Amino acid sequence: MTPRVAVFIDCQNVHLSARSRFLPSGTPGQRGHVDPVRVAQRIVDGRRLGGELAAVRVYRGRPSPDHQPEAARASDRQADRWARDPRVVVVRRQLRYPKAWPAEPAQEKGIDVALAVDFVRLACEGAYDVGVLFS
């Protein structure tokens, strides 16, 4: 039996890591996004024991339309595009904006916890045979 592989992606960490590794410093923030399905498929294809990509779960913050309307629209479009693949679930939490925003950046809150809880919950439910956490 081919194992069902679920890949859980912490989008912000992956995005920042990809930018620092592959793009020059100072590159605009909208550059360096990764395609979660392509990344997940490469992970599965690289497994010595093989497997079938059964699920891609993407965890990320969502900009507030009140604070960052353009970024919120772009984030919504991106999440909608990813979710067209039936294997993809996008889990988003509203960014938290400090009183000193925009001098202080908005922060993700609850993303790591949501990812960890889903990773364990879905394993207990038998939703996948192999879980890969990519952060």
PEJO-V488407 format. One record per pair of residues at least 12 apart in sequence whose ideal C-beta (glycine too) atoms are under 8 Angstrom apart, sorted by the first residue. I is the first residue (numbers start at 1). J is the second residue. Records with the same first field share a line. If there is no record, write none. Layout:
I = J / J
This chain:
2 = 50 / 51 / 52
3 = 49 / 50 / 51 / 52 / 129 / 130
4 = 51 / 52 / 54 / 55 / 127 / 128 / 129 / 130
5 = 40 / 43 / 44 / 47 / 51 / 52 / 53 / 54 / 55 / 128 / 129 / 130 / 131 / 132
6 = 54 / 55 / 56 / 57 / 122 / 127 / 128 / 130 / 131 / 132
7 = 36 / 39 / 40 / 43 / 44 / 53 / 55 / 56 / 57 / 131 / 132 / 134
8 = 57 / 59 / 115 / 118 / 119 / 131 / 132 / 133 / 134
9 = 36 / 39 / 40 / 56 / 57 / 58 / 59 / 134 / 135
10 = 59 / 60 / 111 / 112 / 115 / 133 / 134 / 135
11 = 36 / 58 / 59 / 60
12 = 60 / 61 / 108 / 111
13 = 135
14 = 34 / 39 / 134 / 135
15 = 32 / 33 / 34
18 = 32 / 33 / 34
19 = 31 / 32
30 = 74
33 = 78
35 = 82
36 = 56 / 58 / 82 / 88
37 = 53 / 56 / 82 / 85 / 87 / 88
39 = 134
40 = 53 / 56 / 132 / 134
41 = 53
43 = 132 / 134
44 = 132
47 = 130
51 = 129 / 130
53 = 87
54 = 87 / 127 / 128
55 = 87 / 88 / 89 / 122 / 127 / 128
56 = 82 / 85 / 87 / 88 / 89
57 = 88 / 89 / 90 / 91 / 115 / 118
58 = 79 / 82 / 88 / 89 / 90 / 91
59 = 91 / 92 / 111 / 112 / 114 / 115
60 = 75 / 79 / 90 / 91 / 92 / 108 / 111
61 = 92 / 93 / 94 / 95 / 106 / 107 / 108 / 109 / 111
62 = 75 / 76 / 79 / 92 / 93 / 94 / 95
63 = 75 / 95 / 106
64 = 94 / 95 / 97 / 106
67 = 95 / 97 / 101 / 106
68 = 106
75 = 92
79 = 92
91 = 111 / 114 / 115 / 118
93 = 108 / 109 / 110 / 111 / 114
95 = 107 / 108 / 109
96 = 108 / 109
115 = 133
119 = 131 / 133
